[in-house]
Amino acid sequence: MKSAVETLNPTRVRLTVEVPFEELKDSLDAAYKKINQQVTVKGFRKGKIPARVIDQRFGRGAVLEEAVNDALPKFYTAAVNENELNVLGQPEVDITELKDGETLNFTAEVDVRPEIEIPDYSGIEVEVDAVEVTDEDIEKSVEQLRGRFASTNEVERAAEDGDVVTIDLEAKVDGEVLADGVASDVSYTIGSGELLDGIDEAVKGLAAGGEATFTSQLKGGSAEGKDAEVTVKVSKVAARELPALDDEFAQLASEFDTLDELKADSRKRLENMKQFDQATQAQERVLEKLLELVEVPIPEKLLEDEINTRKHNLEHHQLGQMGLSLEKYLEFQGKTVEEFEAETSEQAVKGIKTQFVLDALVNKEKLNVNQEELTEHLLRRAQSSGMSPDQFAQAVVEGGQVPMLVGEVARGKALAVVVEAAKVVDTKGEVIDLSDDEDEAAEADAETVEAAADEAVEAEAK
C-alpha cells in the first residue's frame, strides 16, 4: 500500500491511497466466506460453494463490493497512522479506481486537528473580586438558618408578607375550568415566589374564608403559556415565628454552644465559599486571556456537529425534562431564534477552541494523568451526576468514556499551569496566591475546563 497526504486547509486533508490487488486477498476470502453463509446453490452444501460458482451465479462485482467494504477501513486507518495524522470525525471516501486483479485506489477527505503554536503565556494578568465577608453577610446567613427552625401558628387576621396560607386554587381558560387546573389544601408562603405570578397580591389582605380572582400566565400543564383566570380561596392563615437569636438557638441549630461561635463559623464558611468562587473566576479569566493569544482554525464539519449536538441536548434532554419547547424557552429567555443560533455557535467555537488549546498545552508541557488524579475526578463527576461512584465508573467504562475523563483531568492540569504563571490580583490590588489549597484549585480547574468546553467535540474520532 502507498499513501500520500494533501493539505486542503489548516483543518482538512485529502489522503490518496493505492492498494495492490494482492493486499485484498484476506478481504476477498472473507467476502466469499460471508456470501457462502448467506446463499444456497443446488448441488452444493451450505458454506461449500466454490468461488467460481459464486462468481458465475452472483457476479464477481458483488464479491468485490463486499471485499472493498471490508478492506477500506483497514487501509484508511493504516494510511492515517503512516502519515501520523490526528483525525477528527469520519472521512469522506471516494473510490477512484478499482481494477479486478490489479489495484484499488481511493481518496479520503477528513478533518484534522490544526497545528497550534502555544505562545508565551507568562505575561497574562487578570483581576478578580476581592474576598470580603461583611457583617451583613453573616446576619443573612444566620437568618436563613433561623428561618429553617421557624414555627407556624394559626392566626385570625388578614394574611401578610411571610405568612403561610392554606389555599384552594381553580384555573379557567376561556371560561372553562382546566382538568389539571384545580388544587386543594396547598401550603404557600407569601412572598416566596413559588406559585403563580400575581398570587401574592391576591392573597395579601385575605383572612380565612376570603377569596380573590386574578389573571396569570400558566407556567405548566395542559394550558402552559396561556392566560388563565385563577380563583384562590384562603382556608387558613398562619404566622411564622422565628426562634430567639441567642445561645439556646445556636445549640439547637448547630454543634456550637454560643451564638458568637455560630457566627464565627458562618464567617469562615462564607470566606471559604468566596475563596473558591474567586479561584474559579481567576481560572475563567485566565482561560479567556489564553484563548485571545492563540489563533485556532475551527474545522467546519466539527463545528456543525457540535452546534447540532448542543441543540439536540438542549431540546431533547434539558428542556424535555422541564416540559418546555424550544420556542417557549426562547420566549421565557427573551431571545430571538437568530440570537439563540449566534449564541450557540459562539459557545461551540469556544468549547472546541478550549479543548484544542489545552490539549496542545498538555503535549507541550508533557503532562500526564495518574490513577489517583483520575479517581478523584471520577468521584467529583459521580457526585455532580447524582450517581454512586461505582455506578458512574461502570457507566464510564461501558460507554468507552475513560479517555474523555483522562482528557478532562489533563486539560485541568494544563489550565493550572497557565494560572500558576499568571498574575492574579483582586479589586483591592492585592496579589492572589491560588496555590494555597491544591485540592481545591484542582477541582476548580477541572470545573472551569468542563464549563468552558461543555463536553465539546464528542464527534472527534477516538
Solvent accessible surface area in square Angstrom, and as a share of the most:
residue,aa,sasa,rsa
1,M,52,0.23
2,K,136,0.58
3,S,26,0.17
4,A,60,0.47
5,V,64,0.37
6,E,89,0.40
7,T,99,0.58
8,L,61,0.30
9,N,69,0.35
10,P,91,0.57
11,T,10,0.06
12,R,43,0.16
13,V,8,0.04
14,R,72,0.26
15,L,0,0.00
16,T,57,0.33
17,V,0,0.00
18,E,73,0.33
19,V,1,0.00
20,P,47,0.29
21,F,19,0.08
22,E,129,0.58
23,E,73,0.33
24,L,1,0.00
25,K,125,0.53
26,D,110,0.57
27,S,6,0.04
28,L,20,0.10
29,D,71,0.37
30,A,47,0.37
31,A,2,0.01
32,Y,33,0.12
33,K,140,0.59
34,K,96,0.41
35,I,17,0.09
36,N,15,0.08
37,Q,100,0.44
38,Q,118,0.52
39,V,32,0.18
40,T,107,0.62
41,V,6,0.03
42,K,194,0.82
43,G,76,0.73
44,F,80,0.33
45,R,179,0.65
46,K,116,0.49
47,G,23,0.22
48,K,126,0.54
49,I,6,0.03
50,P,45,0.28
51,A,46,0.35
52,R,151,0.55
53,V,10,0.06
54,I,0,0.00
55,D,41,0.21
56,Q,138,0.61
57,R,149,0.54
58,F,83,0.35
59,G,29,0.28
60,R,73,0.27
61,G,50,0.48
62,A,45,0.35
63,V,0,0.00
64,L,18,0.09
65,E,111,0.50
66,E,47,0.21
67,A,1,0.01
68,V,4,0.02
69,N,90,0.46
70,D,52,0.27
71,A,0,0.00
72,L,25,0.12
73,P,78,0.49
74,K,117,0.50
75,F,27,0.11
76,Y,29,0.11
77,T,71,0.41
78,A,41,0.32
79,A,0,0.00
80,V,14,0.08
81,N,101,0.52
82,E,100,0.45
83,N,41,0.21
84,E,156,0.70
85,L,37,0.18
86,N,88,0.45
87,V,23,0.13
88,L,4,0.02
89,G,17,0.16
90,Q,152,0.67
91,P,33,0.21
92,E,111,0.50
93,V,63,0.36
94,D,84,0.43
95,I,74,0.38
96,T,79,0.46
97,E,60,0.27
98,L,65,0.32
99,K,96,0.41
100,D,69,0.36
101,G,52,0.50
102,E,110,0.49
103,T,29,0.17
104,L,0,0.00
105,N,26,0.14
106,F,1,0.00
107,T,24,0.14
108,A,0,0.00
109,E,41,0.19
110,V,0,0.00
111,D,9,0.05
112,V,14,0.08
113,R,43,0.16
114,P,10,0.07
115,E,172,0.77
116,I,31,0.16
117,E,150,0.67
118,I,13,0.06
119,P,43,0.27
120,D,116,0.60
121,Y,23,0.09
122,S,66,0.43
123,G,65,0.63
124,I,11,0.06
125,E,108,0.48
126,V,10,0.06
127,E,93,0.42
128,V,0,0.00
129,D,79,0.41
130,A,18,0.14
131,V,46,0.26
132,E,89,0.40
133,V,20,0.12
134,T,69,0.40
135,D,102,0.53
136,E,135,0.61
137,D,42,0.22
138,I,8,0.04
139,E,71,0.32
140,K,130,0.55
141,S,21,0.13
142,V,1,0.00
143,E,67,0.30
144,Q,110,0.49
145,L,25,0.12
146,R,46,0.17
147,G,21,0.20
148,R,180,0.66
149,F,77,0.32
150,A,28,0.22
151,S,59,0.38
152,T,71,0.41
153,N,67,0.34
154,E,114,0.51
155,V,39,0.23
156,E,181,0.81
157,R,83,0.30
158,A,42,0.32
159,A,3,0.03
160,E,93,0.42
161,D,96,0.50
162,G,29,0.28
163,D,6,0.03
164,V,28,0.16
165,V,0,0.00
166,T,28,0.16
167,I,0,0.00
168,D,49,0.25
169,L,23,0.11
170,E,63,0.28
171,A,8,0.07
172,K,62,0.26
173,V,18,0.10
174,D,140,0.73
175,G,61,0.59
176,E,122,0.55
177,V,68,0.39
178,L,31,0.15
179,A,114,0.88
180,D,83,0.43
181,G,14,0.14
182,V,88,0.51
183,A,40,0.31
184,S,78,0.51
185,D,108,0.56
186,V,37,0.21
187,S,82,0.53
188,Y,5,0.02
189,T,44,0.25
190,I,4,0.02
191,G,52,0.50
192,S,47,0.30
193,G,56,0.54
194,E,137,0.61
195,L,51,0.25
196,L,32,0.16
197,D,93,0.48
198,G,32,0.31
199,I,2,0.01
200,D,29,0.15
201,E,128,0.57
202,A,16,0.12
203,V,0,0.00
204,K,83,0.35
205,G,54,0.52
206,L,32,0.16
207,A,45,0.35
208,A,60,0.47
209,G,71,0.68
210,G,18,0.18
211,E,97,0.44
212,A,24,0.19
213,T,77,0.45
214,F,26,0.11
215,T,96,0.56
216,S,6,0.04
217,Q,75,0.33
218,L,17,0.08
219,K,110,0.47
220,G,40,0.38
221,G,56,0.54
222,S,91,0.59
223,A,7,0.05
224,E,49,0.22
225,G,16,0.15
226,K,116,0.49
227,D,93,0.48
228,A,2,0.02
229,E,90,0.40
230,V,1,0.01
231,T,25,0.14
232,V,0,0.00
233,K,100,0.42
234,V,3,0.02
235,S,60,0.38
236,K,84,0.36
237,V,1,0.00
238,A,10,0.08
239,A,17,0.13
240,R,93,0.34
241,E,92,0.41
242,L,72,0.36
243,P,32,0.20
244,A,66,0.52
245,L,56,0.28
246,D,58,0.30
247,D,67,0.35
248,E,131,0.59
249,F,4,0.02
250,A,0,0.00
251,Q,103,0.46
252,L,111,0.55
253,A,20,0.16
254,S,30,0.19
255,E,142,0.64
256,F,46,0.19
257,D,92,0.48
258,T,48,0.28
259,L,25,0.12
260,D,111,0.58
261,E,77,0.34
262,L,5,0.03
263,K,53,0.23
264,A,61,0.48
265,D,38,0.20
266,S,2,0.01
267,R,85,0.31
268,K,128,0.54
269,R,107,0.39
270,L,29,0.14
271,E,62,0.28
272,N,70,0.36
273,M,112,0.50
274,K,71,0.30
275,Q,87,0.39
276,F,50,0.21
277,D,87,0.45
278,Q,15,0.07
279,A,8,0.07
280,T,28,0.16
281,Q,36,0.16
282,A,0,0.00
283,Q,1,0.01
284,E,74,0.33
285,R,91,0.33
286,V,0,0.00
287,L,3,0.02
288,E,82,0.37
289,K,86,0.36
290,L,0,0.00
291,L,13,0.07
292,E,131,0.59
293,L,89,0.44
294,V,5,0.03
295,E,158,0.71
296,V,18,0.11
297,P,50,0.31
298,I,39,0.20
299,P,0,0.00
300,E,148,0.66
301,K,103,0.44
302,L,5,0.03
303,L,37,0.19
304,E,94,0.42
305,D,40,0.21
306,E,8,0.04
307,I,29,0.14
308,N,76,0.39
309,T,55,0.32
310,R,30,0.11
311,K,45,0.19
312,H,94,0.42
313,N,60,0.31
314,L,25,0.12
315,E,66,0.30
316,H,114,0.51
317,H,92,0.41
318,Q,103,0.46
319,L,1,0.00
320,G,44,0.42
321,Q,158,0.70
322,M,122,0.55
323,G,53,0.50
324,L,31,0.15
325,S,58,0.38
326,L,33,0.16
327,E,126,0.56
328,K,39,0.16
329,Y,46,0.17
330,L,10,0.05
331,E,100,0.45
332,F,96,0.40
333,Q,91,0.40
334,G,67,0.64
335,K,54,0.23
336,T,70,0.41
337,V,86,0.49
338,E,126,0.56
339,E,93,0.42
340,F,13,0.05
341,E,70,0.31
342,A,65,0.50
343,E,66,0.30
344,T,7,0.04
345,S,35,0.23
346,E,125,0.56
347,Q,88,0.39
348,A,0,0.00
349,V,50,0.29
350,K,76,0.32
351,G,0,0.00
352,I,0,0.00
353,K,42,0.18
354,T,0,0.00
355,Q,12,0.06
356,F,2,0.01
357,V,0,0.00
358,L,0,0.00
359,D,24,0.13
360,A,21,0.16
361,L,0,0.00
362,V,20,0.12
363,N,112,0.57
364,K,108,0.46
365,E,62,0.28
366,K,167,0.71
367,L,37,0.18
368,N,120,0.62
369,V,37,0.21
370,N,82,0.42
371,Q,130,0.58
372,E,116,0.52
373,E,45,0.20
374,L,27,0.14
375,T,57,0.33
376,E,73,0.33
377,H,2,0.01
378,L,30,0.15
379,L,83,0.41
380,R,60,0.22
381,R,34,0.13
382,A,1,0.00
383,Q,150,0.67
384,S,93,0.60
385,S,57,0.37
386,G,71,0.69
387,M,75,0.34
388,S,49,0.31
389,P,61,0.38
390,D,118,0.61
391,Q,104,0.46
392,F,19,0.08
393,A,30,0.23
394,Q,109,0.48
395,A,49,0.38
396,V,10,0.06
397,V,102,0.59
398,E,129,0.58
399,G,46,0.44
400,G,45,0.43
401,Q,58,0.26
402,V,55,0.32
403,P,79,0.50
404,M,35,0.16
405,L,2,0.01
406,V,51,0.29
407,G,13,0.13
408,E,9,0.04
409,V,13,0.08
410,A,10,0.07
411,R,28,0.10
412,G,5,0.05
413,K,58,0.25
414,A,0,0.00
415,L,0,0.00
416,A,35,0.27
417,V,43,0.25
418,V,0,0.00
419,V,12,0.07
420,E,144,0.65
421,A,43,0.33
422,A,14,0.11
423,K,98,0.41
424,V,5,0.03
425,V,33,0.19
426,D,8,0.04
427,T,82,0.47
428,K,127,0.54
429,G,55,0.53
430,E,107,0.48
431,V,102,0.59
432,I,35,0.18
433,D,89,0.46
434,L,34,0.17
435,S,65,0.42
436,D,122,0.63
437,D,69,0.36
438,E,133,0.60
439,D,107,0.56
440,E,53,0.24
441,A,18,0.14
442,A,49,0.38
443,E,56,0.25
444,A,0,0.00
445,D,4,0.02
446,A,5,0.04
447,E,77,0.35
448,T,3,0.01
449,V,1,0.01
450,E,39,0.18
451,A,74,0.57
452,A,17,0.13
453,A,6,0.05
454,D,75,0.39
455,E,85,0.38
456,A,3,0.02
457,V,4,0.02
458,E,77,0.34
459,A,46,0.35
460,E,27,0.12
461,A,33,0.26
462,K,169,0.71
